[in-house]
């Protein structure tokens, strides 16, 4: 399954992304800012992390997971 995580650099979302990768899913992620340790954890798990929001990030995915910090006005949501 192809999964995209919006606002993935939080503690809970980055942990979920790594668990989904470990389960064999293809996971992409985005966040407004990315910095260690979350960015390192995601990269090491094989999650492609993009900085900033873009509706193109959610094309051709099976599931989108939004962090609780994501506003309705976010173009990816």
C-alpha positions in Angstrom: 0.0 0.0 0.0 1.2 3.6 -0.7 0.7 5.8 2.3 1.4 9.5 2.6 1.8 11.1 6.1 1.0 14.9 6.4 2.9 16.6 9.2 5.1 13.6 9.8 7.9 15.0 11.9 6.0 14.8 15.2 6.8 12.1 17.7 3.6 10.1 17.0 3.5 10.5 13.2 7.2 9.7 12.7 6.8 6.6 14.8 3.7 5.5 12.9 5.5 6.1 9.6 8.4 3.9 10.6 6.0 1.1 11.8 4.2 1.3 8.4 7.5 1.0 6.6 8.5 -1.9 8.7 5.2 -3.6 7.8 6.2 -3.3 4.1 4.3 -0.3 3.0 5.6 2.5 0.7 5.5 5.6 2.8 6.0 9.2 1.8 5.8 12.2 4.2 5.7 15.9 4.3 6.1 18.6 6.9 6.5 22.3 7.1 9.9 21.9 8.7 12.1 18.9 9.1 15.0 18.5 11.6 16.7 15.8 13.5 15.9 13.5 15.1 12.6 13.0 13.3 14.1 13.7 9.9 16.9 11.2 10.5 14.5 8.5 11.8 12.3 8.9 8.7 15.2 8.8 6.3 16.8 5.8 8.0 13.4 4.0 7.8 13.2 4.6 4.0 10.5 7.2 4.2 10.8 9.9 1.5 10.3 13.2 3.3 9.4 16.4 1.5 9.5 19.9 3.0 6.4 22.0 2.5 2.9 21.3 1.3 1.9 20.4 -2.2 -1.2 18.7 -3.5 1.0 16.6 -5.8 2.3 14.8 -2.7 -1.0 13.0 -2.3 -1.5 11.9 -5.9 -1.4 8.2 -6.6 -1.5 7.1 -2.9 -3.9 4.6 -1.3 -4.1 6.3 2.1 -3.4 9.7 3.5 -2.8 10.1 7.3 -3.1 13.6 8.7 -1.3 14.7 11.9 -3.4 16.6 14.4 -1.6 19.8 13.6 -2.9 19.8 10.0 -5.5 22.5 9.3 -8.3 22.1 6.8 -6.7 24.8 4.6 -3.7 22.6 4.0 -3.6 21.7 0.3 -2.6 18.1 1.0 -5.5 17.6 3.4 
